[in-house]
Amino acid sequence: SSPCRPTPPLRTRILPRPCLCGPAAMPDQAGEQRCAWPLDKFKRAVGRHLDRQDTNQLAAVLLSGSLAPVNLGHLYMLRQAKARVQHAGYSVCGGWLSPSDDAQASEKARSRGAAALSTGLRLHLAELAAQEDDFISVASWEASAGQSPSYVELLSSLQRELVASLPGPLEGRQVTVFLVCGSHNGKFSADLDIHKLQGLVVVPRRGIDTILENPLQCIFVTEPVPGRLDNLNSLRLCEALQSGDTAYA
């Protein structure tokens, strides 16, 4: 039982039609239908959990942000979080990238002097990054919510869908959803009331102080993302794409 209280390369090819299974599909701001919370990969992982007769508590990890654009570091953050939570005694059956809504992403872009990427483009790029990953899915619920949900609302929305999707042998079981963030968010964000979250996993950058682990409150800290990925930056990636710096991009 858990001590808490109750990576593939990027590919660039045309996506298949968006998944319409799981919860009701939601239109993004361009009107395209996307799954609010795609569950196919989670359901397959739960099936493997049952096949192993695994008795560990079920969990999922979620990374929310502007993702403007997504980069390999974001995918590896979810992988690092999965490894840390599993080491704590959970069976982690899914990871989600959750691009934020247009207003929040645009405000962040303006504050950094960067070009604002549309919601549809941010979702599309995230889907390209995760389409061949057997663990990570891309959620449109937050991007399509109309207003910025709190982290508690975001995690609760995913948790409801996961619990409702569990097969008969696991009916009534709980699924703990861990928010994944970088060391800056984990230490300084006024929006991050960590004591109200189901769980938190901080993926630090080398040389930057972060919060301390508190397993009894489901707060964990991973190893940094390995190698050059630790220094990946979406703003720098945007600048590289605009300037034609294909070596960096």
N, C-alpha and C positions, 0 to 999 in steps of 0.2 A: 504494500500500500504506500501511497505517497506521504512525504513528511508534512505536506501542507494541510491546512484546514480546507474542510469543505466549504553535385551541381552540374547540371548539363550546360553546354555552350548555348549562346544565343543563336537563333536561327532567323533568317529573314526570307520568308516565303509567304505566299498568300494564305491567309487563314481560311479554314473551313467555315461553314455557316455557324453563327454563335449558338452555344448550347442553350436549349430552351427547357431543359429538364430541371428537376428540383423545384425551388420556389418560383413564384410567378416571374416571368421575364419583365424587365423594366426598361422603358426607353431612356437612352441617354439624351443629352441636350441637343444632339443632332437627329433625334428621333429613331435611332437604331435600337432594335430589341436585343437586350443582353440579360443573362441570368443575374438576378440580384445576388444570389449565393450559389455558385456552381458546386454540386455535391458529388459528381461522378467519382472523382479521385478519392474523396473521403470514404464513400461507400465501399470502394474496392479495398481500401486500407482496413476498414472495419471488418470486411470479410476475411482478410488475412489474420486479423486480430483473433477472430473466432476460430479459424483453422488451427492457430497455435495454442488455443485454449488459454490465452493470455488473461490473467486476472488483474492486471494493472489498471488503474483508473484511466479513462479515456481523456485525451486532451487535443487541443488544436492551437495553432499559433497564427497571429495576424499582424501584418505590418501596414500601418496607415500613414499616408503622406501625400504630398502633391505628386510625387513620382513624375517629375517634369524634366527630363524623361526618366523612366526606369533604367537601372543599370545592373550589372552583374552583382555589385555589392549588395543590392536589395535582396536578390535571390539568396546570396550566401548568408545574409543576416537571418533569414528564415531557417536555413539549414543549421546554422550555429545554434539558434534558439531551440530547434527540434532536438539536437544532440544534448543540450544542457537539460531540457525538461525530461527527456527520456532517462538521462542519468539520475534524475531526481525520483524516478520510479513510476513515470507515466508511460502510457502508450500513445504516442503522438500520431494521429491519423490524418492530419491535413494542415496545410499552410495556405494562407490567403494574402495576396497583395490587394490593398483597398485604396485606390486613388481617391483623393478628397474631392469635394464639390468644387465647381468652377470658381465661385466667389473666393473661397479660401486659397485655392491655387493661384488665382490672379493677384490677390493681395500679397502673397509670398513672393511672386515673381516681381511685382513692382518694388517691394522692399529691397530686393537684391539687384534691381536694375536689369532684369532679364526679360526676355520675351515670354509672354504668357502662352502656354500651349493649351489648346482646347481640350475639353473633357473627353471628347471622342478620340482624339489623337493619343492622349495619355492612356486611355483604356486599351486602345488598339496596340500600342507599343508594349504595354504590359502583357497583353495576351500573346503577342509574338514571342516575348521572352519566356513565357511559361508554358506554351502550348505543348512542348514535348517533355516537360518535367512531370514525373509521375506523382509528385507530392504537392506542388504549388498550383493554386488556382487564382483567378482574378475576379474579384467581386465588384459589381456595379452599384450595390445598394447605397453606399455612402455618396458616391458621385451623383446619384440620381435622387437623393433624399430631398432636394429643394432647399434645405438649410443644413448648416453644419451640425451633425449630431455630436453629442459628447462621446468620449471614449467608452463610458459605461453603456450608453445606448447602443453603440456600435458592437461591442462585445456581446451584449445581451441579444441583439438581433441575430447574430450568427449562432449563438448558443441555442436559441429556440429552434432554428432550422436543423441544427445537428441532432439535437435530442429527438425531434420529431421524425428524423430520417432513420433512426436506429432500428435494426431488425428485431423480430420477436424475442430472441434469446437475450437481447440487451435492453428490452423495453423497461423504462423506468430508471435506467442508469443516467448518471450525470456526465456532462462533458465540460471540462474546464477550458476556457478560452484565454490564452495568454496574449497580452499586447506586447509586441516587439518594438523596441525603439533604440536609437543611438544614445550614447552617453550624454550628449547635450540635452536631449529631451528628457532623459531619465533623471537629470539633476535640476534642470532649470525651468521646465515648462510649467507655467501657472495653470494650464488646462489639465495637467496630469495629476489628479488626486489619486495617488497610488493606493491609498487605503480603501478606496471604493472599487478598485479593479478586482476581477477574478484572479488575475495573475499578471506578472510583469517580467519580461526578460529584456535586459539591457545588453546590447552588443557594443562594447566600448571601442574607441579608437586608441591606438597606441599613443601613450604620452598624455592622455586626457583623463583627469580624475572623474570618477563616477560614483554612484551610490554603492553602498555595501549590500551584499546579499542578506536576505532575511527569509530563509526557507519557510519558517512558520507562517509568514504572511505571503507566501508564494512569490517572492521577489528573488530573481536569479540573475547572475551576471555571467556572460559567456566569455570565451576567449575572443580576442579581436578577429575580424575577418582576415584571412591569410594574405600575405604578400602585398602586391600592388593594389589589390582590391580594397585594402583598408583606406587608400587615399582617393578612391573614386568619388567624384562629386558631380551631381546632376547639372549644376550651373556651369562647371568647367566643360562638361560633356556638351551642353547646349552651345557654348561658345565654340567648341571644336567643330561641331556640325555646321555652324553658320560660317566659320572661316575656312572650311574644307580641310581641317586637320584630321585626315582619316587615320593617321597613325595612332592618335589618342582615342578617337571614337571607335 
